[in-house]
Amino acid sequence: MFRTIAYATALVLAPLAVLAESTPSPDGASVYFINIADGDTVASPVAIQFGLSGMGVAPAGTEKEFTGHHHIFIDRPPFGEGAEDAEFADYGIPGDDNHRHFGGGQTEVMLGLDPGTHTLQLVLGDMNHLPHEPSVVSDYITITVSE
């Protein structure tokens, strides 16, 4: 019976071990906003285009070296300074109001934001929504959405 329990436990935990492995990014890879910049005043919905240099874009679940998909962080601390960011390396970037996924390989979005000041940052994730090692992140920008 012990072997059965141990085997079953190993099967359940095996996917977590796969997720815990970091995916390398090449030297010089960068992600950036193409059409908006820090300090811009924009209207909602905000058209945002994502740029990527030194790597390719691929949908989530695609296992191909030096590729990833975009995530946009909204109204939260810069990547690496959020309380939960250390967990991203083990469990992946969450999908919620502050962490939007573009797992289809999208490179742009029309983002509805309330009037006021907002912070944005792009983070590239691998096939399992894990940040690469080293992380590929954009500058942390602040925009103002007009009424």
N, C-alpha and C positions, 0 to 999 in steps of 0.2 A: 504494500500500500504506500509506503514512503516513497518508493521510486515513482509511482503514478503521480503523487502529489508534486514531487520535485520536477518531473517531466512537464506536468501541466503548468506549473509555475514558470518554468523556463520558456514555454511556448507563449505565455502571456507577456513576459518581460522582454522577450527577444526583440519585438518591434521598438521598444524604448531604447535598447542598446544601439540599434541602427540610427535612430533619431539623434542620439547623443554624439555621434561622430560629426566633426566639423568638415565642411566642404571648402577646399582651398580656393582662394581667388588669386589671380595673377598680379604681379607687381604693377602698380600704376593704374589699376582698374578704378573707375570713378562713375558715380551716378550724380545727376544734377537736374535742376529744373531748367527747361529750355526757354519758356516764355514768361516766367514770373521771376521776380527778384526780391530780396530783402527790402522792406520799406514800401513796396508797391501798394497802391489803393486800387481795388478791383470791385466789380459788381458780381453778385451771385446770380446764377451758378458760375463758378470760376472755372475757366478752361485751363487745365494744367497738362503740359506735355513733359514727359519724362525722357531724359537723355541718359545714355550709357556708353562708356568708352572702355575699351580693353576687354570686354566680355560680350556675350550674346544674350538675348532674351529668349526664354523658352517657357512654356506653360509649366505650372506646378506638376510634379510627378514625372517630369522628363529628366532622365539621367544622362546628362551630356556635360563633359568637362567644360569649365569656365562659362557656364550659363546660369541664369537665375531669373527670377521674376520680381516685379516691383511691389513694394508696400509703402504706403504713405502714412506717416505718423502725424496726427493732428492734435494740437492743444495738449501737449504733454512734454515732459522734459526731453532734452536732446538724448539721442540714443547713447546708452552707456550710463546715463545718470538717472534713469527711471528705476524705481524700486524693484520692478519685476524683470528688468532687462537681463539679469544673470540667468533667469530661468529660460530665456529664449533659446539658449544654446542647448538645452536639454529637451524642451517641449515645443519649440517653434514659436513664431510670432502669433499672438492671439488675433482673432478677428472680432473687432468691436468698433464702437464709435471713434476711438482714438487710434486704431490700427486697421487700416483698410487694405485688403488684399487684391492683387491684380493677377491672380493665378492662371488666367487665360493667356497671359503674355501681353496684356494690354500695355500701351505706351502713352496713353492719355486718358483723361477723365474730365467730365463736367461735374464739379464738386459743389453741392449745395451747402453753403455756409451762412449762418446767421450774421447780420450786421455786427461789426465790431472788429476787434483785433484777434488774429489767430496765428498760431505757429505751425509750421509745416517742415517735415523732413522726409526724404526718401531713404529707404533701407532695402537693399537687394537681399532676397532670400533664395535659398537653394530649392531643390525639388521637394523638400519637406518643410518649407517655410522657416528654415533655420538660417540665421545670418552666416555669411561666409567668414572664413578666417584667412587673412584679416578681414574685418567687416568692410563692406562697401556702402558708404552712407554719404548723403549729400550734406551741403551746408544746412544749418538750422536757420530758417528764415521766418520773419514776422511780416504778415500782410494785414491790411485793413480792408474789410468788406464794407462798402458804402451802403447806405440805406436805400 
